[in-house]
Amino acid sequence: MNEQEAKFDRGSALSIFGSDRREDFMALVFALVIAFGVYITH
């Protein structure tokens, strides 16, 4: 098997953020905002 074929591509080319770490952090913040909103409304 070739080394190039074994590499896993996360699709960073389609991301609006420059780095995966920033993308993951923004996803976490977005999830916390939604959870807080649900907590406040119920």
C-alpha positions in Angstrom: 0.0 0.0 0.0 1.2 3.5 -0.8 1.8 6.1 1.9 -0.2 8.6 -0.1 -3.2 6.3 -0.2 -3.2 5.6 3.5 -3.4 9.3 4.5 -6.8 10.3 5.8 -8.1 13.6 4.4 -10.5 15.5 6.7 -11.6 17.8 3.9 -9.8 20.9 5.1 -10.0 22.3 1.6 -13.7 22.8 2.1 -13.4 24.4 5.5 -14.0 28.1 6.0 -11.3 28.1 8.7 -7.5 27.9 8.2 -6.9 25.3 10.8 -8.7 22.2 12.1 -8.1 23.4 15.7 -9.9 26.6 15.1 -12.7 24.8 13.4 -13.1 22.4 16.3 -13.0 25.2 18.8 -15.7 27.2 16.9 -17.9 24.0 16.8 -17.5 23.6 20.5 -18.5 27.3 21.2 -21.5 27.0 18.8 -22.7 23.8 20.6 -22.3 25.5 24.0 -24.3 28.5 22.8 -27.1 26.2 21.6 -27.1 24.3 24.9 -27.2 27.5 26.9 -30.1 28.8 24.8 -32.1 25.6 25.4 -31.3 25.7 29.1 -32.6 29.3 29.4 -35.8 28.7 27.4 -36.9 25.6 29.4 
